Amino acid sequence: MAGSTHTVTNQAPPLVGYDIFAADRTLTEAVERYVAPERLDPVRKELGELGRSAGSAQAQEWGAQANDYPPVLRTHDRYGHRIDEVDFHPAWHRLLGHAVGAGLTDAWGRPDGHVRRAAGFLVWTQAEAGHGCPLSMTHAAVPSLRVDPELAAEWEPRLTSHVYEPELRPPGEKPGALFGMCMTEKQGGSDVRANTTAARPLAAAGEYVLTGHKWFCSAPMSDAFLVLAQAPGGLTCFFVPRVLADGTRNAFAVQRLKDKLGNRSNASAEVEFDGTTWARRVGEEGRGVRTIIEMVAATRLDCVLGSAAIMRQAVAQAIHHATHRGAFGGPLADKPLMRNVLADLALESEAATVLAMRLAAAYDSEDTHDRELLRLAVPVAKYWVTKRCTPLAAEALECLGGNGYVEESGMPRLLRESPLNSIWEGAGNVQALDVLRALRREPRALNAFLNEVGRARGADHRLDGAIKNLLTELAELENVEGRARRLVERMALVLQGSLLVRLAPAAVADAFCASRLGGDWGAAFGTLPATLDLASVVDRARVEI
């Protein structure tokens, strides 16, 4: 009976077997914009190969398996020896190995390195987001390690290597290595100055032993970590390897793995240092935050990239489903109300990608304006883009109806993953307060921000009005903390609007300014003014397979 009645019709085909990079016009245009012409062809070739791999059925299966079979902690071996290792499904290693091999930890010092790497990170994260954590920290550790040239000379080649080696072995035996960080503690959270982990100096210069705990240790299977601890001179940054130079294991007790909402493929742990944990100081005593801040800034940009990747994949899935699903006499995507929803989602995704890639290009630039722009634009983007990811993922899931609520669609995994980047590396309030700190203490950063948004003045009256209103708000920073989120939101929207007016097709820029800056926009997605060219916005975001 099942054979005669169970005829499958009106179901969208799987969105598989396509080039994720080539299908993303916003991203390909950004690469063409920021990569030097003489290097553009090889960069496009690299990203095309990565895009086809990310869009393959194999990579999608790896992503599903890595999340279906999360990591497992092994504190002891069969003989009772403490080993503190984390076992991962083979799919995790395939994903991470492919990413490392594609150079997603290798950007510093390479021409156009951050743009190439950011585009690759955005593409490959769409296959699976969890393994982006060790990739991000390994990439971001480089500028902090450079505070100690001798340490950087030893470890930077391993961190930027295209060789993935997961086993814990003596550093000298590994051509490639991964890096993690241990900052927060249970009593302090984002207030790292409340940390109680203690660092006691040893006789050898720059060497210490640590005693204490870390409430969140990201990627505990990494080869080494940057750790904040209280030295005699105050909060200090330390380098802590898992395996010492003589081949013995450092005292690094993994107490348990966190049971997280999403990000299931990736291990996050609580760890203990027992008073014999060897560490090497990085930078001066008492300057720990200043030493590690470059790593934090780089990982914050990766939060923006990671959220932009989730947005893009969610939008691609929603438009693909609506294009192939018939309802009420025609394709669902052609229905005015669904078209409005899809266009609104596509706008949010494009704005996130354009902003993320502009910041990546600023990292590559030697221009003073670009360097100063990053100080404000990174926390502004981190606040807003990561905040917008969760409602977008939820709305995109709804576009698939009941099919979207089923695990096999992949949409629930995107939804569970979507809040992470808003929390990691400082939640919304931390970002907003960081923006206020920069506004009060670093006037050149504000000048760079205003010069950036001012490049589009006169091109759209709604953007001009929003810039004028923002200037009014910025003129009065007394007692601003209670409204800091609203201020940062407006800064983000003005920055995105300026970029889209200058760089995006007219239909996209018009729709963004009419809704986000012109005030004709509701609280839910799908409330764009009906007079806009929404079909062009949707067509631009559609994936053809």
C-alpha positions in Angstrom: 0.0 0.0 0.0 2.8 2.4 0.9 4.3 1.8 -2.6 1.2 2.9 -4.3 0.3 5.9 -2.2 3.6 7.4 -1.1 4.4 9.4 -4.2 6.7 12.3 -3.3 5.8 15.5 -5.1 6.3 19.2 -4.6 9.4 18.8 -2.4 12.4 21.0 -3.1 15.5 19.1 -4.2 18.5 19.2 -1.8 20.6 22.3 -2.1 23.8 20.4 -2.7 26.5 20.1 -5.4 27.1 23.8 -5.9 29.9 26.3 -5.5 29.1 28.3 -2.3 31.6 31.0 -3.2 30.5 31.5 -6.9 26.8 31.4 -5.9 27.3 34.4 -3.5 27.4 37.5 -5.6 27.9 39.8 -2.6 31.0 37.8 -1.6 32.5 37.4 -5.0 32.1 41.1 -5.6 33.8 41.9 -2.3 36.8 39.7 -3.3 37.0 41.4 -6.7 36.8 44.8 -5.0 39.5 44.2 -2.4 42.0 41.8 -3.9 44.7 43.3 -6.1 44.1 42.6 -9.8 47.4 40.7 -10.2 46.4 38.3 -7.4 42.7 38.0 -8.2 42.7 34.9 -10.4 44.6 32.6 -8.0 42.5 33.8 -5.1 39.3 33.2 -7.0 40.6 29.7 -8.0 41.3 28.9 -4.3 37.9 30.1 -3.1 36.1 28.3 -6.0 37.7 25.0 -5.0 36.8 25.6 -1.3 33.3 26.7 -2.4 32.7 23.5 -4.3 33.9 21.4 -1.5 31.7 23.3 1.0 28.7 22.8 -1.2 29.3 19.1 -1.8 27.2 16.3 -0.4 30.3 15.0 1.4 30.9 18.2 3.4 27.3 18.4 4.3 27.4 14.8 5.6 30.6 15.6 7.6 28.8 18.6 9.2 25.8 16.5 10.2 28.0 13.7 11.6 30.2 16.0 13.6 27.1 17.4 15.3 25.3 14.0 15.7 28.4 12.6 17.4 29.8 15.3 19.7 33.2 15.2 21.4 33.8 12.9 24.4 36.2 13.6 27.2 38.6 10.9 28.3 40.2 12.0 31.6 42.2 8.8 32.1 43.6 6.0 30.0 42.9 2.3 30.6 45.7 2.1 33.2 44.5 5.0 35.2 46.9 7.6 34.0 45.5 11.1 33.6 45.5 12.1 30.0 42.7 14.7 29.6 42.1 14.1 25.9 39.0 14.9 23.8 37.9 12.4 21.2 36.1 13.6 18.1 34.2 11.9 15.3 36.3 11.4 12.2 34.0 14.0 10.4 35.3 16.7 12.7 38.9 16.0 11.7 38.0 15.9 8.0 36.3 19.3 8.3 39.1 20.9 10.4 41.8 19.3 8.2 40.2 20.6 5.0 40.0 24.1 6.6 43.6 24.2 7.8 44.7 22.9 4.4 42.8 25.7 2.7 44.8 28.3 4.7 42.0 29.4 7.0 44.6 30.0 9.8 47.0 31.8 7.5 46.4 35.5 6.9 49.0 37.7 8.7 51.6 39.1 6.5 50.2 37.8 3.3 49.1 40.3 0.6 45.3 40.4 0.7 45.6 37.7 3.3 42.7 38.8 5.5 40.3 39.2 2.6 41.2 35.8 1.2 41.0 34.2 4.5 37.7 36.0 5.6 36.0 34.9 2.3 37.2 31.3 2.8 36.0 31.3 6.4 32.6 32.6 5.4 32.3 29.9 2.7 33.6 26.9 4.7 31.6 27.8 7.8 28.5 27.2 5.8 29.4 23.5 5.8 29.7 23.4 9.6 30.2 26.2 12.1 31.5 24.5 15.2 35.0 23.8 14.0 35.4 27.5 13.2 36.3 28.0 16.9 39.8 26.5 16.8 40.4 28.0 13.4 39.5 31.4 14.6 41.7 31.3 17.8 44.6 29.8 15.9 44.5 32.6 13.4 43.9 35.3 16.0 46.7 34.2 18.4 49.4 35.5 16.0 49.4 39.2 16.9 49.4 38.5 20.6 52.3 36.1 20.3 54.3 38.7 18.4 54.6 40.6 21.6 57.3 38.0 22.4 59.4 37.8 19.1 61.2 34.6 20.3 57.9 32.9 21.0 56.4 34.1 17.7 59.4 32.9 15.7 58.9 29.4 17.1 55.1 29.1 17.0 53.8 31.4 14.2 55.0 28.9 11.4 53.0 26.2 13.2 49.9 28.3 13.5 49.9 29.5 9.9 50.8 26.0 8.6 48.5 24.3 6.1 49.2 20.9 7.8 46.6 19.6 10.3 47.9 17.3 13.0 45.4 16.5 15.8 47.7 14.4 18.1 49.2 15.9 21.2 52.9 15.6 20.7 56.0 17.7 21.6 55.8 21.0 19.7 59.1 20.4 17.9 57.6 17.3 16.2 54.6 19.1 14.8 54.6 21.1 11.6 51.2 22.4 12.3 49.4 23.4 15.6 46.2 24.7 16.9 45.7 27.4 19.6 43.0 28.1 22.1 42.4 30.6 24.9 41.4 30.5 28.6 40.2 33.8 29.9 36.9 33.7 31.8 36.4 32.2 35.3 33.2 31.3 37.1 33.2 34.3 39.4 34.1 36.9 36.8 32.8 36.1 33.3 33.6 39.0 31.0 35.1 40.9 34.0 38.5 39.3 33.6 40.1 41.6 36.1 38.2 39.6 38.7 40.2 36.5 37.7 41.7 34.6 40.6 44.0 32.2 38.8 47.5 32.9 40.3 50.8 32.9 38.5 53.9 32.3 40.7 57.3 33.2 39.1 60.0 30.6 38.8 63.7 31.1 38.9 64.0 31.1 35.1 63.2 34.5 33.6 59.6 34.6 32.2 58.6 31.2 33.5 55.7 30.7 36.0 53.5 28.0 37.4 49.7 28.6 37.5 47.1 27.7 40.1 43.4 28.1 39.4 40.5 27.3 37.2 38.9 28.5 33.9 35.1 28.3 33.5 35.3 28.4 29.7 38.3 27.0 27.9 37.7 27.1 24.1 39.0 24.1 22.1 40.7 22.2 24.9 42.3 19.8 22.5 44.5 22.6 21.1 48.3 22.4 21.3 48.7 25.6 23.4 46.7 28.4 24.9 46.8 32.1 25.9 45.7 32.3 29.5 45.1 35.3 31.8 46.3 35.0 35.4 47.2 37.2 38.3 51.0 37.6 38.5 52.6 39.7 41.3 52.4 42.7 39.0 48.8 42.2 38.1 46.7 40.5 35.4 49.1 39.0 32.9 49.0 37.0 29.7 50.6 33.6 29.6 51.5 31.0 27.0 50.5 27.5 28.2 51.4 24.4 26.1 49.6 21.1 26.5 52.9 19.2 25.9 56.2 20.5 27.2 59.4 20.6 25.2 60.7 17.4 26.8 57.6 15.5 25.7 55.8 15.3 29.1 52.2 16.5 29.5 51.7 19.9 31.1 49.4 19.9 34.1 46.1 20.8 32.3 43.1 19.0 33.9 40.0 19.0 31.8 37.2 18.7 34.4 34.2 18.4 32.1 32.9 19.4 28.7 30.1 21.9 28.5 26.7 20.7 27.3 25.8 23.5 25.0 22.6 24.7 23.2 24.4 24.5 19.8 28.0 24.3 18.6 27.7 20.7 19.5 30.6 19.5 17.3 33.1 21.7 19.2 34.4 21.1 22.7 34.3 23.8 25.4 35.6 22.8 28.8 36.3 23.7 32.4 40.0 23.3 33.2 42.1 23.3 36.3 45.7 24.4 36.9 47.2 22.6 39.9 50.1 24.7 40.9 52.6 22.9 38.7 51.1 24.0 35.3 54.0 25.5 33.5 53.5 28.9 31.7 55.6 31.5 29.9 54.8 35.1 30.3 53.7 37.0 27.1 54.3 40.7 27.5 54.8 42.6 30.7 53.2 41.7 34.1 50.0 43.7 34.6 49.5 44.2 30.8 47.5 41.0 30.2 44.5 42.6 28.7 46.5 44.8 26.4 48.5 41.8 25.3 45.6 39.6 24.5 43.3 42.4 23.1 44.6 41.9 19.5 43.5 38.3 19.7 40.1 39.3 21.0 39.7 41.8 18.2 40.5 39.3 15.5 38.1 36.7 17.0 35.4 39.3 17.2 35.7 39.9 13.5 35.4 36.1 13.0 32.2 36.3 15.1 30.9 38.7 12.4 32.1 36.4 9.6 30.6 33.3 11.3 27.2 35.0 11.7 27.3 36.3 8.1 28.0 32.7 7.0 25.0 31.3 9.0 22.8 34.1 7.6 23.9 33.4 4.0 23.3 29.6 4.3 19.9 30.2 5.9 18.8 32.6 3.2 20.1 30.4 0.5 18.1 27.5 1.9 14.9 29.6 2.3 15.0 31.0 -1.2 15.9 27.6 -2.7 12.9 26.0 -0.9 10.5 28.7 -1.9 11.7 28.6 -5.5 11.0 24.9 -5.9 7.9 24.6 -3.7 4.5 25.2 -5.3 1.7 26.7 -3.3 -1.7 28.3 -4.1 -1.2 28.0 -7.8 2.4 28.9 -8.3 6.0 28.9 -6.9 6.0 30.0 -3.3 8.8 32.5 -4.0 6.5 34.4 -6.5 3.9 35.1 -3.9 4.1 38.8 -2.8 4.2 38.2 0.9 6.8 35.4 0.7 8.8 37.5 -1.7 8.8 40.3 0.8 10.1 38.0 3.6 12.8 36.5 1.3 13.9 40.0 0.2 14.1 41.2 3.8 16.2 38.2 4.8 18.5 38.7 1.7 19.0 42.4 2.6 20.1 41.5 6.1 22.5 38.8 4.8 24.0 41.1 2.2 24.5 43.9 4.7 26.3 41.6 7.1 28.6 40.2 4.4 29.5 43.6 2.9 30.4 44.9 6.4 32.4 41.9 7.4 34.5 42.0 4.2 35.0 45.7 4.5 36.6 45.1 8.0 38.7 42.2 6.6 40.0 44.6 4.0 40.9 47.1 6.7 43.0 44.5 8.4 45.0 44.1 5.2 45.4 47.9 4.7 48.3 50.1 5.8 46.1 53.2 5.6 45.8 55.1 8.9 42.0 55.6 8.3 41.5 51.8 8.0 43.5 51.0 11.1 41.6 53.6 13.2 38.3 52.5 11.7 38.7 49.0 13.1 38.7 50.2 16.7 35.1 51.3 16.5 33.7 49.3 13.6 34.7 45.9 14.9 32.7 46.1 18.2 29.8 47.9 16.4 29.7 45.1 13.8 30.1 42.4 16.4 27.2 43.8 18.4 24.7 44.2 15.5 25.5 41.4 13.0 25.6 38.7 15.6 22.4 40.0 17.2 20.6 39.9 13.8 21.6 36.3 13.1 19.2 34.5 15.4 15.9 36.2 14.2 17.1 35.7 10.6 17.8 32.0 11.2 14.4 31.6 12.8 12.5 33.3 10.0 14.4 31.4 7.3 13.5 28.2 9.1 9.9 29.2 9.0 10.0 29.7 5.3 10.4 25.9 5.0 7.3 25.4 7.2 7.2 22.1 9.0 10.1 20.8 6.9 12.3 23.5 8.4 11.5 22.3 11.9 12.8 18.8 11.1 16.5 18.0 11.8 17.1 16.6 8.4 16.6 20.0 6.8 19.7 21.4 8.6 17.8 24.5 9.6 17.5 23.6 13.3 21.3 23.3 13.5 21.6 26.7 12.0 19.1 28.1 14.5 20.9 26.5 17.5 24.2 27.8 16.3 23.0 31.4 15.7 23.2 32.8 19.2 26.8 31.7 19.8 28.6 34.5 18.1 26.6 37.1 20.0 27.9 35.6 23.3 31.4 34.5 22.5 34.1 37.2 22.9 31.8 39.5 24.9 28.1 39.6 24.7 26.0 42.6 23.6 26.5 44.8 26.6 30.3 44.2 26.6 30.4 45.3 22.9 28.3 48.4 23.6 30.4 49.4 26.5 33.5 48.9 24.4 32.1 51.3 21.8 31.4 53.9 24.5 35.0 53.5 25.8 36.4 54.1 22.3 34.1 57.1 21.7 35.3 58.8 25.0 39.0 57.9 24.8 39.9 57.6 21.1 38.7 60.5 19.0 40.6 59.4 16.0 38.6 56.2 15.9 35.4 58.3 15.8 36.8 60.5 13.1 37.6 57.4 11.0 34.1 56.0 11.5 32.4 59.3 10.5 34.7 59.7 7.5 33.8 56.2 6.4 30.0 56.7 6.6 30.5 60.2 5.1 31.8 58.8 1.9 28.2 58.1 0.8 26.7 61.5 1.8 24.4 63.0 -0.8 23.7 59.6 -2.4 20.5 58.9 -0.5 18.4 61.3 1.6 17.4 58.6 4.1 21.1 57.8 4.8 21.8 61.5 5.1 19.1 61.9 7.6 20.3 58.9 9.6 23.8 60.3 9.7 22.5 63.7 10.9 20.5 62.0 13.7 23.6 59.9 14.7 25.7 63.0 14.9 23.2 64.6 17.3 23.3 61.5 19.5 27.1 61.4 19.5 27.3 65.0 20.6 25.8 64.1 24.0 27.6 61.2 25.6 26.8 62.1 29.2 24.7 59.4 30.9 24.7 57.5 27.7 25.3 54.0 29.1 21.5 53.2 29.5 20.9 53.9 25.8 24.2 52.5 24.5 22.6 49.6 22.7 20.4 51.9 20.7 23.4 54.1 19.8 25.5 51.2 18.6 22.6 49.8 16.6 22.3 53.1 14.8 26.0 53.3 14.2 25.9 49.8 12.6 22.9 50.6 10.4 24.5 53.8 9.2 27.7 52.0 8.4 25.9 49.2 6.6 23.8 51.7 4.7 26.8 53.7 3.6 28.6 50.6 2.3 25.5 49.4 0.4 24.8 52.8 -1.1 28.3 52.9 -2.4 28.8 49.2 -3.3 25.5 47.3 -3.8 23.0 47.3 -6.7 20.5 50.1 -6.6 17.6 47.8 -5.7 19.5 46.5 -2.6 20.6 49.9 -1.4 17.2 51.4 -1.9 15.4 48.7 0.0 17.9 48.8 2.9 17.7 52.6 3.3 13.9 52.6 2.9 13.5 50.0 5.7 16.5 50.2 8.1 17.0 54.0 7.8 13.8 55.4 6.5 11.6 54.1 9.2 9.2 52.1 7.0 10.0 48.7 8.6 8.2 46.5 11.1 9.6 44.4 13.9 9.4 41.2 11.9 11.0 40.2 8.6 8.7 40.7 5.6 7.5 44.2 6.2 9.4 46.0 3.4 7.6 48.8 1.5 5.7 47.2 -1.4 6.9 49.8 -3.8 10.5 48.4 -3.8 12.0 46.1 -6.4 11.9 43.1 -4.2 12.2 40.6 -7.0 15.6 41.8 -7.9 16.8 41.6 -4.3 15.6 37.9 -4.1 17.1 37.0 -7.5 20.4 38.3 -6.5 20.5 36.0 -3.4 19.2 32.9 -5.2 21.4 29.9 -5.7 21.1 28.1 -9.1 21.9 24.4 -9.2 
